[in-house]
């Protein structure tokens, strides 16, 4: 009996050894064997003790195989990745470096710096449910500091962010001191000249191709004279705007906006791509590239949505002009702050502090020749805030510091929604205003503080599907005259009558000739 | 996005300017846990926020065992009390498309009315009848949520698997897309019943893995260019924004299983998209 048991044991051992040998056979493909794999897998299970181990065993097995493959040393040298993330990180690193300066200067800077407190702004807007995340706001803060350090600005604030399809724009609003920061303007007209030259060149080429036998008719269309743009520090060009794509990237100064661009921007609906130099593809054609379009939209958004509590700003006393023309104001030192509940309930307590843009594309109306002014009026049908009755001229927009309650509705949508940030702790909440006209524009007010920001796609809410404007009727190719007007063919009777008349004429002629000849003969 | 990871996912998808305030976040963390229990959901997703003129709607979704079927949507006005939204039926969607105009008001009982004249009968018997379609905002909200889910809900490829029995489940071994793959639109899929997949030829299907590629990729959307794919946060987060439903943001952190989408907007489809591209 003992012998048989021993033999059985022996056999079992042998069978086990045979199976172990089978399991230790290396795979011809991967050069692994099952035995080692199972050992590793079970060790892993023992070490990690996952819950419901039987359910996840396949995944663990796969992971294990993967990790073995990764361990293999590569024969190629490691390629240090230069991904876009790394490049950006290197660029952003400069933001976090402290500027090396003497300590004496430092204190002066603290007092004089036009740098706004972005952290405070972010804190308040975060309560309103608006923001870009804490770290991002901090980076923007640092980027703004960089801007203030490099440009000599009198005032500066973060305007907002405009989303694009490929990248986004961070927009900062700055105000230069009088007479500074105007060096870039001279470059613009030269650009336009170049374009004109190119156009005329093309025209010439085409003209050579078409033979002179049948000259094409000259266009009689005369474009209306362009509305002159507003100077720096006035109207829509009161502030200068800087954009960058990511905090840490260089700030780019946007060109000044022209009335033609504002008028065109009102008629088109186009997303931003995120690159300043691409042309805007639209109908009607937009005069300029994306930088100009961006600047135009910024001007429109600012005019529509920059609001402050009533009484925060007041008109200067020295200005005795009538209300519509006043374009400057100062901070009211006696402003006490308005209670949050009142601010949230009544739009009367909020006022616009950026001038309304007229349909002409300027803040202050200017009389260009009378005919053209009418044309411009017809083109610009979209109004920013209040629908002006079709007064011929001059146009007058609502004056500065007009309450929001005067804003017009768009398709029964009130232009503003107001709320308080917290209903649970109302005593510490802030009043929040959301624009329905420009989705993405927000304002808050808390005590003596207020702020405006825009984060969105740069598109206005129009309340209905967009309809591009109709094409103008085509011009007549030739002036209509007798040689190209169609007439009915004459009937047989008419032809016969005409022929008879002609014959009579010739007969009469011949008779007179005969008479003359006879006279000659007589002579 | 998953309610458990809400506290950091909201920040990752905050690039379009709208986030949740601290008070709302705290309230959601409390109420969604209770919601999960009381409706017996296996997972609760915070879906987003629809802005109304008077107040905003917060939307959450609960899923049961199958991740795709039997999704239930709930709304709340204060992030605390959740109520079920009605299921969007086809007739309801058609009525809402006809009648609902303009922005959401913020009042669920608000009624939208639309009157139009239709001709009934044929030939000489044709008569013009005035038909009035009435829908309330609750059904508009329900259809908007279901439309957005149908049009632009996104998951990265491989995040969900379909078992042979047809059950869709989270892929436990999904480790995230590789950074180079994450920059390609075809690696993101519509999380809805596939529409285009059935129309594909055998040749096109040959490369697809039936367990993973059971959904339509975003790269086949019409019109082309209705998505904006960007790398944010210093290139570490892949963010997709829909241009058709402005306000939908999807994020995925490459090489991690973190992904999710959130809608924060006014609930209006961007019909002008063809003019903008």
Interface residues (C-beta under 8 A of the other chain):
Chain A: X56 X59 X62 X63 X83 X84 X85 X86 X88 X89 X92 X126 X127 X128 X129 X130 X131 X132 X133 X134 X135 X136 X161 X163 X164 X165 X166 X167 X168 X246 X269 X270 X271 X282 X411 X412 X413 X414 X417 X419 X421 X422 X423 X424 X425 X434 X436 X439 X440 X455 X456 X457 X459 X461 X463 X464 X465 X466 X468
Chain B: X11 X12 X14 X15 X16 X17 X18 X19 X20 X21 X22 X23 X24 X49 X51 X53 X54 X55 X78 X101 X102 X103 X172 X173 X179 X225 X228 X230 X231 X233 X234 X235 X236 X241 X243 X246 X265 X266 X271 X272 X275 X276 X277
